[in-house]
Amino acid sequence: MTSSPSKLRRREDWSVESFEDGFVLYDPSAERVIEFNATAALIWQLCDGTRSMDEIKKVLVDAYPESAKDVERDVEATVALMLEKNCLAP
């Protein structure tokens, strides 16, 4: 998946429940639950409509410079999954 300049925005109609090791999203329209780890929870929080994927990568690479390559790959994979599961608004 290539980076996109568009801003990523989480769906506001989903409910979120945080746990120590991650979080669960509930989609009321499809009555389904999706579980993510703590890293995905942080990515979800950063998808507030003000940042592009590149900007989210930068925030996380700045926080974890020793894992820059892994962070970039993880952000792309997580955003792709969130888009596939319809967790992010178009």
C-alpha positions as CSV (number, residue, x, y, z in Angstrom):
1,M,0.0,0.0,0.0
2,T,1.4,3.4,-0.9
3,S,1.0,6.5,1.3
4,S,-1.8,8.8,0.6
5,P,-1.9,12.6,1.1
6,S,-5.5,12.4,2.2
7,K,-6.4,12.7,5.9
8,L,-7.4,9.6,7.7
9,R,-10.5,9.8,9.8
10,R,-11.9,7.1,12.1
11,R,-15.7,6.3,11.9
12,E,-17.5,8.1,14.6
13,D,-20.4,5.7,14.6
14,W,-18.2,2.9,16.0
15,S,-17.9,2.4,19.8
16,V,-14.5,1.8,21.3
17,E,-13.6,-0.1,24.4
18,S,-10.0,0.2,25.6
19,F,-8.1,-2.6,27.4
20,E,-4.6,-2.9,28.8
21,D,-3.3,-4.7,25.7
22,G,-5.3,-3.0,23.0
23,F,-8.9,-2.2,22.2
24,V,-12.1,-3.5,20.6
25,L,-14.2,-1.6,18.1
26,Y,-17.8,-2.3,17.7
27,D,-19.6,-1.7,14.5
28,P,-23.3,-1.3,15.4
29,S,-24.5,-1.3,11.8
30,A,-23.1,-4.8,11.2
31,E,-23.1,-5.9,14.8
32,R,-19.5,-7.0,14.7
33,V,-16.5,-6.6,16.9
34,I,-12.9,-6.1,15.8
35,E,-10.0,-6.5,18.2
36,F,-6.7,-4.6,17.8
37,N,-3.5,-4.4,19.8
38,A,-2.1,-1.4,21.6
39,T,-0.1,-0.2,18.5
40,A,-3.3,-0.3,16.4
41,A,-5.1,1.6,19.1
42,L,-2.6,4.4,18.8
43,I,-2.9,4.5,15.1
44,W,-6.7,4.6,15.5
45,Q,-6.4,7.6,17.8
46,L,-4.1,9.4,15.3
47,C,-6.7,8.9,12.6
48,D,-8.6,12.0,13.7
49,G,-9.1,13.6,10.3
50,T,-6.1,15.9,10.7
51,R,-3.3,13.6,9.6
52,S,-2.4,11.7,6.4
53,M,-0.7,8.3,6.6
54,D,2.7,9.9,6.1
55,E,2.0,12.2,9.0
56,I,1.0,9.3,11.2
57,K,4.1,7.4,10.2
58,K,6.2,10.4,11.2
59,V,4.6,10.7,14.6
60,L,5.3,7.1,15.4
61,V,8.8,7.0,13.8
62,D,9.7,10.1,15.9
63,A,8.4,8.2,19.0
64,Y,10.1,4.9,18.1
65,P,13.2,5.8,15.9
66,E,14.9,2.5,16.6
67,S,12.0,0.7,14.9
68,A,11.4,3.1,12.0
69,K,11.2,0.5,9.2
70,D,8.8,-1.7,11.3
71,V,6.7,1.2,12.3
72,E,6.2,2.3,8.7
73,R,5.3,-1.2,7.6
74,D,3.0,-1.6,10.6
75,V,1.1,1.7,10.0
76,E,0.5,0.7,6.3
77,A,-0.7,-2.7,7.2
78,T,-2.9,-1.5,10.1
79,V,-4.5,1.3,8.0
80,A,-5.1,-1.1,5.1
81,L,-6.9,-3.5,7.6
82,M,-8.9,-0.7,9.1
83,L,-9.9,0.5,5.6
84,E,-10.8,-3.1,4.6
85,K,-12.9,-3.5,7.8
86,N,-14.6,-0.1,7.2
87,C,-13.2,1.3,10.5
88,L,-12.1,4.5,8.8
89,A,-14.4,6.9,7.0
90,P,-13.9,7.5,3.3
